[in-house]
Amino acid sequence: MWKAAARLFLTLALLAVAVAGFVYMRDTAPEARPKPPEERVWAVTAAPAVFRDAQPELVAYGNVQAARMADLRPLVTAEVLRVSENLRNGALVEEGEELVRLDPFAYEVALRDAEARLAEAKAKLAEFEAEQAGVGALLASGRDQLRLLTRDLERRRDLARRGAGSDKSVDDAALRVNEAEQFVAIQTRTLAQIEARIDQQAATVDSREAAVASATRDVLNTTVRAPFRAWVGDVSIATGSRAAPTDRIARLYAADGMEVRFELPNDAYGRLVGDSGAPLGQEVAIDWQVGARTLTFPGRIARVEASIDPAAGGVALYARLDAGADAASSPIRAGAFVAVRVSDKVYENVLELPARAVGEDSTVYIVGEDGRLERVPVEIVGRDRGRVLLQTDIAPGTQVLTTRFPELGPGVKVEVQG
């Protein structure tokens, strides 16, 4: 009994000591205080505000095309005797160069026949003209004779009135005058008929001269020549075939007149026009991407499209491409897709920044002296291939933020890198 009470007392004493030790350790343990959070500083890139005059480039896209293009067709129907070795796809032909020779036999025969008919008509005309000259001479002689006979009649009548002549002599003189008048009348009528035949025959001569000219042209047209200096394409002719005016034997693309058709937005075209009217003659740069290479050709705006489609929202222009003096050495061809660079207007005293630096609300952030961001409104007045031109009241030299990050906002602390 006594031993049981001693064990119970010992257990309670150990428990009291343990509780007292816990309480002491709790009360004497150091207090844990949380550390205040540190402010994050964002690493950013910025550029000093530099104001200058800028002239950006407008970039448009278009296709190269020949200023002139023609379907080469024969003007007569005949068998093909010869095709030039230069009439091949991709070849360069010179103006006036013989490309195709057709059989001229039938047309030469027709020409000789027309020339014979013309000679016959001219001979007939000469005959009528000779007859006209003969009748004209007779008429002139008859008129002279009539004047003499009329004068003799008047003389005889005067003598008869004075009793120095007989009535018979007067009658005889009057009869001779009447015969002379009839002769003059007949020759006048004959001369008029001859002149009418001459006019008719002259018309026949004109008609047959036209026939000779047409036949001569047909003979010349049996030789097909290049109408201008051109690249050749779509050749479809061979020796021995029969060619007709309805057949296209090749297509010619003018080599000395390559041009690019491209479109500019209305606002860009309006800036180019300015106060001087259409921007004709303005220089452009034409870039043709060929694999890894970019070939650049100079050019000038040559003309503006005759009509404007209001639904397209732009204006079509044509730039004449200067491929150099020797078109044969120029690699560019019709159909090439190219970029056209045109100088925009000059913007005075503007700030140029990457387009990503400007927010959708047309604001930028500047870095204050304490390293904190301030939001500033700007006006975008121009663009230049991924960069924007701004008008703003930002002081020159101020650091303007050129990067964006999720926590971007006024008062955010940043550190400019680089």
C-alpha atoms as one frame of an Amber mdcrd trajectory, in Angstrom:
protein
   0.000   0.000   0.000   2.745   2.316   1.002   4.775   1.394  -2.134   1.815
   2.097  -4.429   1.347   5.520  -2.957   5.060   6.264  -3.396   4.962   5.328
  -7.125   1.901   7.525  -7.719   3.568  10.452  -5.967   6.733  10.006  -8.048
   4.752   9.929 -11.312   2.849  13.119 -10.452   6.072  14.846  -9.478   7.746
  14.002 -12.810   4.693  15.225 -14.683   4.718  18.524 -12.758   8.418  19.022
 -13.479   7.826  18.402 -17.234   4.933  20.893 -17.345   6.958  23.475 -15.490
   9.899  22.980 -17.907   7.591  23.413 -20.945   6.075  26.584 -19.542   9.521
  27.977 -18.786  10.866  27.211 -22.260   7.752  28.712 -23.875   7.992  31.894
 -21.895  11.733  32.304 -22.409  11.899  31.339 -26.156  12.836  34.212 -28.608
   9.862  35.690 -30.528   9.884  35.048 -34.398   9.014  38.239 -36.304   8.303
  38.142 -40.137  10.671  40.140 -42.398   9.042  42.905 -44.451   8.780  42.040
 -48.284  11.463  43.599 -50.524  10.327  45.743 -53.595  11.107  44.125 -56.964
  13.225  46.115 -59.385  12.613  45.240 -63.065  15.483  45.111 -65.521  14.461
  47.026 -68.645  15.885  48.613 -71.784  15.396  52.263 -72.594  16.573  54.832
 -75.108  17.255  58.509 -74.596  14.716  60.787 -76.260  16.359  62.261 -79.368
  14.300  64.531 -81.597  15.179  64.922 -85.286  13.695  65.291 -88.745  12.835
  61.905 -90.247  11.748  60.711 -93.678  10.517  57.126 -93.477  10.016  54.749
 -96.382   6.640  53.464 -97.503   6.783  49.831 -98.560   4.240  48.443-101.031
   4.136  45.244-103.035   3.361  44.566-106.650   4.189  42.625-109.788   6.547
  43.435-112.623   4.898  43.686-116.002   5.914  44.759-119.462   4.896  48.285
-120.408   3.955  46.883-123.807   2.895  43.384-124.672   1.887  42.102-128.095
   0.679  38.858-129.596   2.752  38.183-132.697   0.475  37.044-135.556   1.013
  36.757-139.308  -1.030  39.188-141.381  -1.422  36.777-144.309  -2.107  33.075
-144.678   0.712  30.966-146.095   3.073  28.075-145.451   5.950  28.749-143.046
   9.257  28.581-144.945  11.643  29.658-142.190  11.613  30.405-138.449  14.400
  32.481-136.930  16.718  30.720-134.513  16.082  33.672-132.204  12.346  33.012
-132.021  12.615  30.936-128.845  11.076  31.289-125.413  13.194  33.652-123.328
  15.147  35.059-126.275  15.637  38.788-126.791  14.720  40.094-130.251  15.490
  43.513-131.688  13.038  45.878-133.340  12.664  45.047-137.037  14.376  41.662
-136.725  13.039  39.020-139.122  11.378  36.250-137.135   9.276  34.251-139.616
   9.344  33.926-143.417   6.138  32.756-145.141   5.789  31.479-148.716   5.280
  34.624-150.855   4.471  32.888-154.185   0.700  33.448-154.267   1.074  37.049
-153.137   3.809  37.819-155.675   1.546  36.470-158.443  -1.291  38.632-157.159
   1.041  41.619-157.133   2.101  41.067-160.755  -1.547  40.748-161.813  -2.424
  43.952-159.970   0.511  45.754-161.581  -0.629  44.561-165.044  -4.156  45.787
-164.438  -2.783  49.111-163.269  -0.649  49.438-166.409  -3.690  48.672-168.562
  -5.766  51.301-166.755  -3.005  53.877-167.104  -2.706  53.143-170.838  -6.446
  53.611-171.283  -6.243  56.862-169.358  -3.395  58.051-171.593  -5.513  57.185
-174.647  -8.417  59.245-173.347  -6.110  62.118-172.508  -4.665  62.040-176.068
  -8.178  62.035-177.472  -9.012  64.919-175.185  -6.068  66.870-176.530  -7.139
  66.195-180.160 -10.741  67.197-179.616  -9.608  70.216-177.620  -7.473  71.346
-180.575 -10.379  70.887-182.996 -12.651  72.814-180.667 -10.191  75.684-180.414
  -9.837  75.779-184.230 -13.611  75.671-184.674 -14.090  78.548-182.284 -11.512
  80.615-184.167 -13.259  79.779-187.440 -16.615  80.732-185.921 -15.264  84.113
-184.860 -13.974  84.812-188.409 -17.227  83.683-190.044 -19.301  85.722-187.614
 -17.201  88.802-188.431 -17.651  88.145-192.218 -21.412  87.818-191.757 -21.606
  91.145-189.968 -19.550  92.767-192.756 -21.836  91.385-195.497 -24.932  92.523
-193.650 -23.482  96.016-193.401 -22.781  96.077-197.147 -26.296  94.842-197.890
 -27.818  97.618-195.789 -25.826 100.144-197.850 -26.863  98.489-201.166 -23.328
  97.297-201.915 -24.031  93.618-201.352 -26.626  91.012-202.228 -28.974  89.128
-199.953 -27.574  85.829-201.266 -24.081  86.631-200.063 -25.569  87.379-196.625
 -27.445  84.066-196.612 -24.353  82.144-197.662 -22.331  83.757-194.870 -25.065
  82.977-192.317 -25.098  79.338-193.452 -21.361  79.043-192.933 -21.694  80.572
-189.438 -24.424  78.063-188.576 -22.269  75.157-189.723 -19.345  76.465-187.640
 -21.574  76.761-184.583 -22.750  73.173-185.040 -19.151  72.018-185.325 -18.186
  73.847-182.113 -21.211  72.395-180.312 -20.377  68.856-181.417 -16.731  69.178
-180.374 -17.753  70.716-177.020 -20.063  67.780-176.341 -17.425  65.314-177.445
 -14.823  66.959-175.231 -17.205  66.774-172.232 -17.763  63.052-172.868 -14.041
  62.444-173.084 -13.432  64.356-169.858 -16.074  62.223-168.121 -14.365  59.071
-169.368 -11.024  60.468-168.150 -12.475  61.048-164.660 -13.897  57.524-164.661
 -10.615  56.052-165.833  -8.646  58.073-163.278 -10.826  56.508-160.588 -10.048
  53.099-162.068  -6.338  53.913-161.956  -6.649  54.966-158.287  -8.455  51.731
-157.474  -5.826  49.625-159.216  -3.025  51.576-157.540  -4.664  50.728-154.223
  -4.818  47.080-155.302  -1.094  47.192-156.132  -0.345  48.787-152.757  -2.389
  46.099-150.993  -0.715  43.317-152.941   2.701  44.850-152.246   1.897  44.949
-148.553   0.778  41.324-148.625   4.138  40.377-150.120   5.951  42.360-147.425
   3.760  40.747-144.758   5.051  37.321-145.694   8.033  38.376-143.589   7.063
  38.708-139.917   9.308  41.129-138.012   9.582  42.151-134.365   7.612  45.395
-133.828   9.852  46.428-130.891  12.715  45.177-128.741  11.201  42.406-126.686
  11.493  39.182-124.746   9.869  36.220-126.480   7.397  33.834-124.869   4.686
  31.302-125.764   6.237  30.382-129.136   3.966  28.085-131.182   5.165  27.859
-134.794   7.328  25.512-136.847   8.690  25.321-140.375   6.281  23.592-142.745
   3.146  24.528-140.843   0.497  26.830-142.241   0.028  30.140-140.484  -2.998
  32.431-140.606  -3.884  35.818-139.063  -5.956  34.012-136.421  -2.872  32.132
-135.167  -0.724  33.542-132.364   2.817  32.446-133.105   4.460  34.091-130.063
   3.980  36.686-127.346   6.354  39.633-127.040   7.133  41.501-123.815   8.802
  44.906-124.271  12.352  44.640-122.907  12.942  48.363-122.583   9.773  49.174
-120.685   9.445  46.992-117.578   7.263  48.504-114.865   5.697  47.624-111.523
   2.055  48.060-110.588   1.595  48.613-106.847  -0.926  50.155-104.499  -0.571
  52.715-101.713  -3.164  53.364 -98.992  -5.165  56.534 -99.428  -3.451  58.350
 -96.549   0.034  57.461 -97.827  -0.863  58.553-101.354  -2.251  61.795 -99.960
   1.069  62.535 -98.254   2.973  61.885-101.477   0.672  64.157-103.442   1.060
  67.088-101.055   0.615  70.419-102.789   2.379  69.464-106.013  -0.180  67.063
-107.479   0.434  63.466-108.575   3.885  62.166-107.510   5.040  61.517-111.083
   8.786  61.177-111.498   9.416  60.384-107.826  12.237  57.906-107.337  11.532
  54.448-105.916  13.615  51.392-105.058  12.361  48.016-106.297  13.492  44.941
-104.349  13.231  41.466-105.853  13.850  38.612-103.438  15.572  35.767-105.289
  16.320  32.977-102.863  18.738  34.337-100.285  19.569  37.373-102.414  17.751
  40.666-102.804  18.224  42.412-106.137  17.434  46.125-106.093  16.549  48.169
-109.164  15.985  51.932-109.343  12.781  53.262-110.810  10.441  56.237-110.996
   6.695  56.624-110.643   5.468  56.928-114.214   1.700  57.225-113.910  -1.358
  56.747-111.718  -4.162  54.298-112.513  -6.875  55.906-114.621  -9.638  54.920
-112.181  -9.735  54.315-108.424 -11.738  51.535-106.794 -13.244  53.088-103.619
 -13.699  49.619-102.118  -9.958  48.889-102.325  -9.005  51.735 -99.999  -5.909
  52.584-102.009  -4.514  54.076-105.203  -2.723  52.023-107.863   0.476  53.451
-109.348   2.970  52.342-111.983   6.712  52.689-111.491   8.921  52.411-114.543
  11.863  50.159-113.798  15.347  51.137-114.907  16.987  47.762-115.452  20.056
  49.298-117.066  21.022  50.179-120.611  21.387  46.540-121.707  18.104  44.712
-121.128  19.723  41.408-122.076  21.852  41.512-118.928  18.933  42.290-116.606
  17.705  39.244-114.667  14.224  40.540-113.845  11.224  39.461-115.900   7.516
  40.148-116.105   5.555  38.479-113.328   8.185  38.892-110.598   6.722  39.756
-107.181   8.604  42.743-105.769   8.612  45.245-102.924   8.526  48.929-103.818
  10.109  51.427-101.422   8.922  55.035-101.703  10.187  57.951 -99.601   7.441
  59.367 -97.404   7.122  63.038 -96.437   9.628  64.622 -94.051   8.434  64.696
 -90.423  10.030  67.528 -88.470  11.291  67.240 -84.875   9.903  63.781 -84.073
  10.931  61.041 -81.647  11.607  57.657 -83.263  11.025  54.514 -81.163  10.359
  50.819 -81.734   6.640  50.209 -82.269   6.542  47.935 -79.183   7.391  50.923
 -76.974   3.958  52.480 -77.562   0.901  51.038 -75.863  -2.524  50.597 -77.400
  -3.628  53.736 -75.540  -0.941  55.791 -77.382   1.277  56.193 -74.322   4.904
  55.500 -73.488   6.712  55.140 -70.172   9.672  57.260 -69.170  12.157  56.474
 -66.373  12.119  59.129 -63.660  15.144  60.282 -61.674  14.160  57.905 -58.831
  14.049  54.972 -61.256  10.275  54.804 -61.245   8.098  54.746 -64.387   5.856
  57.585 -65.493   3.223  57.257 -68.227   3.229  59.970 -70.919   0.753  60.398
 -73.817   2.170  60.609 -77.387   0.867  61.102 -80.912   1.910  58.678 -83.648
   2.473  60.707 -86.821   4.319  58.153 -88.956   5.685  54.620 -89.191   8.848
  53.204 -90.672   9.259  49.409 -90.827   8.658  48.413 -87.219   9.341  51.864
 -85.777   7.052  54.772 -85.031   7.509  58.517 -85.281   6.082  60.415 -82.322
   5.231  63.952 -81.383   5.372  64.467 -77.609   6.369  66.883 -74.832   9.015
  64.531 -73.423  12.217  66.436 -72.651  15.224  65.572 -74.839  17.545  63.054
 -73.212  14.821  61.484 -71.055  15.062  57.690 -70.865  12.069  56.201 -72.687
  11.160  52.581 -71.985  11.517  50.325 -75.054  10.425  47.028 -73.446   7.190
  45.744 -71.939   6.622  43.405 -68.962   3.547  42.055 -67.112   3.712  44.423
 -64.097   4.204  47.536 -66.223   2.552  50.593 -64.718   3.165  54.025 -63.238
   5.432  54.038 -60.169   7.057  50.655 -60.897  10.771  50.727 -60.062  13.084
  49.702 -62.915  16.772  49.464 -63.650  17.933  50.336 -67.176  20.266  47.694
 -68.578  23.076  48.486 -70.998
